[in-house]
Amino acid sequence: MFLRIDHATHYRYASPVGFTPHILRLIPRSTPGLRLLKSKIEITPTASVKWNLDLLGNIVGTATFPFTSDELLIRSSLLLEQQLTNAFDFLLEERALSLPFSYLERELPLLSPFLQILDPTASSLLPGWLATLINVPGTISSAQNPPDTLTTLLSLNSAIRSLFHYTPRMIEGTWSVEEILTRREGTCRDFAHLLIESARFLGIGARYVSGYLCSAPGTIAESHTHGWCELYLPGAGWRGFDPTNGILTDAHHIPVATSLSAGDIPPVEGSYCGESGLCLAQDVTITAQELLPGEEIGEA
């Protein structure tokens, strides 16, 4: 199937300002079955963009601006071809069929950062919360009946969808585990954070993913980017879990960048040079959708 994504970020200022170098995370990272057919990025005022790979292999552009301006417009247009795949088309290795499982010695050096619980509120709150949902490894009951890995993770993923209310929040940052459990609501990045820290508590490597969730034909396109997480499962590799929707990621999820923590990888990152308060407005417009059979794909 073919997907089109248009993403525009527009800032307006009270007077001409200069700009620091802006980091752009707008080009999807390589995944099996995903092919980038066309990509176009337009920037006003004129900017020079250099593309590189960061530590995690994300495609990152650095835009530098030689001129001042009273507006900044960054527009990205993508045309993608995505193969339809079965999200459950994998086989876990025998060592990973039940919890807890161990990673191999050669895996641990690379996975070590993704196994560390980073939220200071998580370690004290997660045991009690997880015990109400699943058979937590290390307890007497789990010793008698080792919890099935995939069943446990799917239950946890769907529980977040069922028990918490999705609330859009434009302010940057991610709530702590304590705030999420107390408020019983959050954004997609908050829910991803909760699942990441829960997976790490269970001894599973986890990382954050930022990208787009494309709408199917006949439905309204998402008006914002989307965040989920990937868990590293022996035999399956990195597998996407979307706790906001309670599903495994599928062909409509387009990953752009990954990071150690939720909220660390915004699509556009930078600032202006000048007095505070000069920014009059910021508008972000995104359409991300699957094209209908036979729909024109010549332009992106």
N, C-alpha and C positions, 0 to 999 in steps of 0.2 A: 504494500500500500504506500501511497505518497502522502507526505505531511508538509504543511506550510506553516512557518512561524514568522511572525512580524513583531518586532519588539522595539519600541521607541521610548527614549527617556529624554524629557525636555525640561530644561531649567531656564527661568527668566529672571533677570537682575535689574535693579533700579538704575544702574549705570554700568558702563563697561568695566569688566574685571579680568584679571589674569587667572590662569588655571594651573594647578599642580598636575604632574603626570597622572593620568587616569588609568586604572587597571580595568581591562575589559574581559569578562568571562561570558562570552556569547556564542562560542563555537562548540558544538557537541563533541564530547570525547568519543573515541572509537569503542564500539561494542559489537559483538557478533550480530550480523544481520542488518546493521544500520549503515547506510551509505549517504554521505553528503553530496548532493547533486549540484547545488548552487549556493553560494554565500556572497552577500553584499553588505558592506558596512559603510554608511554615510555619516560624516561628522561635520557639524557647523559650530564654530568656525573651523577653518582648515586645520587639520592635525596630521602629524606623522605617527604611524602606528607600526610598531615592531612586534612580531609574534614569537613566542617562545613556549617551552614546556616547563611547568613548575616542578617542585619536588614530587608531586603525586601524579605527574603525567598529564595534568590539565593543560589545555590550550589557552594561553593567556596573552592578551595584547596589552602593550603599554602605549598610550596615546600622549603625545607631547604637543603643546600648543604655542606657536610663535606669536600669536596675536591676542589682544584683548577683545572682549565681546560682551554685549548685554544679554546674550542667550547662549545656551549650549544644547545642541541637539545631537543625540547619538541614536542612529536608526540601524537596526539589523534585520535582514531578510534572509530566511533560510528555506531551502527546498530539500527535503530528505526522502529517501526511500527506505522503508522499514519492512523487514520480513515478519510475517505473522508467526509467532512462536508460542508454544505451550509453556506457560510459566513454571509448570511442574515437570518439565522434561529434563530431569536429572536423577542420578542415583547417589545417595550418600554412601561414603565408605563405611564398612562395618564398624570401625572404631567410633564413628560419629552418629550411630543410630540412636543412642540414648545418652542422657545427661547424667553426670558430667563426662565429657570426653577430653582427650589430650591432643594437642597439636604435636607434630613431629619436631625434632630438634632443628631441622633446617627451615621450618616454618616460623619458629618463634622469634628470631631476630627481626624479621620483616613485620610480623604481626604485633610485636610487643607494644608499640604506641597505641594500637587499636584495642588493646586488652585492658588498658588502665582506666579506672573510673576517675573522671576529672571533676565531677560535680561534688563539692564537699557535703552536700545534703543527701547524697544518694545512698551511701553505705548504711546509714542508720535507718532510712525509711523504706528502702526497697525490699528487705527481707519480709517485713510484715505485709506490705502491699502485694508482693508476688505470691505469698502464701495463701492469699484469699482467691487467687486466680488459677494457680498451677501447683503441681507437685514439686516443690523446690528441692533441688539437689542438696544433699548433705543432711536432710532430715531423716527420721526413722522410717517414715512412710516411703521415702524415695529409695532408701536402702533395700526395702522389701520389693518395691516395684519401680525400678529405674524409669524415669519419665522419658517418653519418646521425644527425640529432639525436634522433629518437624511438627508433630502435633502440639508440642509445648509452644513453639515459636508462632505457629499459626493462631493458637488460642490467645496468646499475648497480643499479637498484632490486631486481631479482631476485637479484643476486649477494650483496647484503647479507643477504637472507633465507636464502640457501644457505650462506654462509660463517660466519655468526655465530649464536651460541646465545642465544635469548631467555631472560633471567633477570629475574623481577620484583624490584623494589627500591623499598621504601617511603620510603627516605630521599630528601629533596629534593635537587635538583641534577642536573647532566648531566655525564657524563664527557667529557674532552677527546678529540680525534681520536686522540692518542697512546695514551690509556688504552684506547679501544675497539679499536684495531688490535692492541694488545698482549694484551689480555684475550680478544679474540675472542668477546665476549659483551656483553650490555647490555639495557637496557629499550627500550621503543618510543621514548622521547624521545632516548635515546642514538643509536639508528639514524637517527632523523629528523635529528639534529644532524650525523651523518656524511654523510648525503645532501645536506643543505643546504650544508655547506662544500664538498663535492665539486662541486655544481652551480655554486656561486659561483666556484670555481676554473676551471670551464669557461666562465665568463662569463655564467651564467644567473641571473636574479633568483630568490631563494628565500626562503620564510618558513615559520615553524612554525605548526602548527595543533593545537589541543587540542579534544577533543570526545568523542564516544561511538562505539563500534562495536557496532551492534545485531546480535543473533544472529537467525538465520533460524528459522522454526518447527521444533520438534523437536530443537533443539540447546540447549545450556546457555548462558545469557546471560553476557556479560562481567561480571566482578566488580570492574571498575575502569575509569577513564577511559582514553582512548586518544590517542596523539599521532602525527602524521604531518607531511608538509610539502606545500607547494604551490610549483610552479615557474611562472614567467611565460614563456609561449611565444607569440610573435606569431602571431595567427590563432586561437589557442586560449584566450588569457587565462590566468588562474591555474588550473592543473590539479593535482589532488591525487595524490600518490605516497605509497604506504604501504610503506616498506621492511621493516617488521616482517613483513608478509605477502607482500611481493614483488608487489604488484598496484597498479593505479590505483584510486583511491577510487571507490566506487559508492554506490548508494542506501542502503546500510546504514551508511555513514559519516556521522555528524551533526556538522558543525563548529560549535563554540561560540565560539571566539576564535582570533585570530591574533596572532603577535608576531614580532619580529625574531630572537629567539634561542629555542632549545628550553628548556623548563622555566621560562619567565618568567610563565606564566599559569595558576596553579593555580585550580581551581574555587572554593575558599574560601581567603581570605587575611586573616589578622588574628592577634591575640594577646590574652592576658588580662593584667590588672593585678594583680600580687601576687608573692609569693615564688616563686622557681623551685622546681620539684618538686611543685607543687600539682596538676598535671594527672595524674590517676590512669589514664585510659584515653582512647583515641581510636579510634572505630569508624567505618568508612566502608562503607556498603552500597549497591550499585548493581545494578539490573536494567535492561537495555536490550534490547528485543526487538521483532521484527516480530509483529504480531497475526495470528492465523489468520483466514481468510475467515469473516465472520459473527460473529467474536468481539465481545463487548460493548465498545463504545468510548464509552459514555456518561459514564464517570467517568475522571478523570485524577488 
